[in-house]
C-alpha cells in the first residue's frame, strides 16, 4: 500500500514539474501575448502573398478565412488560450484565434472548422465560439506549432478528452471565387506574427 501511495505521489510530482511548452514568438523575438493584436503574414516573404482576412465580400456567408494575394497585412487578430489568465501563447496548446472588428455576416470573428460545400472540404471559417472549452466548442480551437521558417496552425483540439479528433495541418486551397482559403489537410502553410501596434521589422525584399 505504501508503495502504491509513493508511486502515485511520484506521478503527481512529475506532472506538475514538467516544463511548460515553449512560447510562440513574434517576428521581433517577443512572446505572443494573450489578447494583444497581431498580423499574420507568410513566412516566405516574396511579396506575392500577404496577411489574412474574412471573405465576407458580397455577403459570402458563412465567411471563410483567406490569404491576401498582395503584401498587405490583412486584418489584425488576437489569441486566447484555454485559461485566459495565462498571459503567454505557447506551442502545442489550445487557442482561440479571433479577427478584430466585425464582419458583414453578423457572425463572431472567432475561427472555427466547418465543411465548405463549394470546396468540398473542411475549411477555416469565422463564426466560432470564444472560450468555454469542451465538446460543444471543439471546432473553435487550434494549436500553433513550429516550422523551419516560422509557425503553422494545426487543428488538433485537446479540450475534450473523450472526443475523437483527426489532427490536421492548416494549409491553403483556391476556392470557386479564386480566393486563397485556409483549409485542413492541404500541406501546412508557414506564417510569422508581428504586433499590430508596433513598428514591425517585417519587410518585403
N, C-alpha and C positions, 0 to 999 in steps of 0.2 A: 504493500500500500504506500509506504514511504517512497519507494522507487517511482511509482506512478505519479505521485504528487511532485517530486523533484523534476521528473521529465516534463510534466505539464508546465511547471514554472519556467523551465528552460525554453520551451516553445514560446511562451508569452514574452519572455525577455528578448528572444531572437526577433520576434515580430515587431516589438517596439524599438529595438535597437537597429533595425535595418535602415540603411541610409535612404534618404528621400531621393526620388528621381532628379536628374539634372534639370536646372531651369532652362526654359526656352529663352533665347537671346534675340534682341533686335539687331539691326544691321550695324549699330554703333557699339554692340557688345553689352548692352544693358539688359537686365531681366525684363521679360514681358510682365506687365503689372495688371492685376485684376481690375477691370472697369476702365482702364486707360484706352484711348483711341489710337488705332494703328492703321496704316495702309499695308495691304498685302500685295507684293509685286513678284514677278517671276525671278527666280534665281539667275537664270540666263539673261543677262541684260543686253539684248540685241537690238532694242528699240522697236521691235515689231509687235510685242505684246505688253500689256500694262496691267493695271490693277483690276479688282473685282467689282461688279455692280449687280443690280437687280434688274432682271428682264421684265419690267412692268410696262414697257412702252406699248402703245396701242392696247392697253389693258390685257396683255398676255398673262392670264391668270389660270392656275396658280403660278406665281412668278418664280423663275429659276435664278441660280447664281451663275454668272458668266464672267469671262475674262475679256478685257478690252483688247482691241486689235491695234492699239497705239500705245505709246509710253505714258498715257495718262494714269494718274494714281488710282482712279476709281473712287469708290465710297469708303469712308473710314469704318472700322469695325472695332468691337471690344470683345474680350474673352472673359468668361465666367466659369470658375471651377465648381465642382460639386459643393464644396464648402466655401461660400462667398467670403468668409473671413480670411481665407488664405490669400495673401497679397501677391504671390508669385505664381505664374503659369508654368507648369512643369511637364517634361516629356512623359508620354505614355499614361497620362491621366485624363479623365473625362472632363471636357469643357463644352460649354455653350459658346457659339460664335454668333454675334449679332451686329448687323449693319446699324449705323447711326441713322437718325431721322425716321421717316415713314415711307410707305410705298403706295402706289395707286390701287393696289388690290385690296387695301384695307386689312392686310394680314400683319402678324407680328414680323419683325425683321430678323428673327432667330432662324438660323439654318436648321434644316431637317432633311431627312432622306425620304423620298417619295417616288413612286413609279410614274414615269412620264410616258403616257400612251403614245405620243407622237414619236418620241425617240425609241420607244420600246425597250427601255432600260431604266434602272434606278438612277435618279439624279439628285443633286443637292438643290433644294428649293428653300424659300422662306416660308413662314407660317408655323414655325416650331414653337415649343414651349420652353420658357426660361425657368431654370431651377426645377424643384420638385423631382429629384432623381428617383427613378423607379420604372417599372414595366410600361406605364402609360406614357412616359416621355422618352422611351428608349431611342426613338429615331431622331432625337434632338441633341444627341451627344456625340462628340468627335474626339479624337486624340491627335496630338501633334508628335511626329517622330522625326528624327534627324536623317538627313540625306548627305551625300558627298559635298554638295554645294549650298545647302540650305535646309529647308524643312518640308515635310509632306503632311497632308491631312489623311487620317485613317478613320473609317467608320468601324469601330470595334468597341462599342459601349460595354462597360462593366458595372453599370448602375443597377442591374438586375442579375442576381446570382444564379437564378434558375432559368433565365431566358436563353433560348438558342439563337446565337448570332453568328453569321458568317462574316468574318473580318475581311474588309476590302479596302484597298487604297482608293484615294480620290484622284481621278485623272481628268482629262478634257476630251470632249467629243463635240462635233458640229451638229447642231440641231437643224430642223427643217427651215428655219429662218436665217441660217448662216451664222448664228451666234456660237461662240466657243464656250460651251456649257461645262460646268463641273459635274462629273458623273462618277459612279462607282465602277471600278474594275477595268479601266482602260489604260493601265500603267500609271504610276504615280507622277504627279506634276510637282516640281520643286519650287518653293517660294521663300521669300525673305520678308521681314517685317521692319517697318520703321515708324517711329512715333509721329502721330499726326500733328501735334502741336509743337514740333521742334524743327530745326533746320536739318533735314536728312542729308546724309552723305551719299545717298543713292544717286547715281547719275548714269545716263546712257552714253556709252562711248561713241 
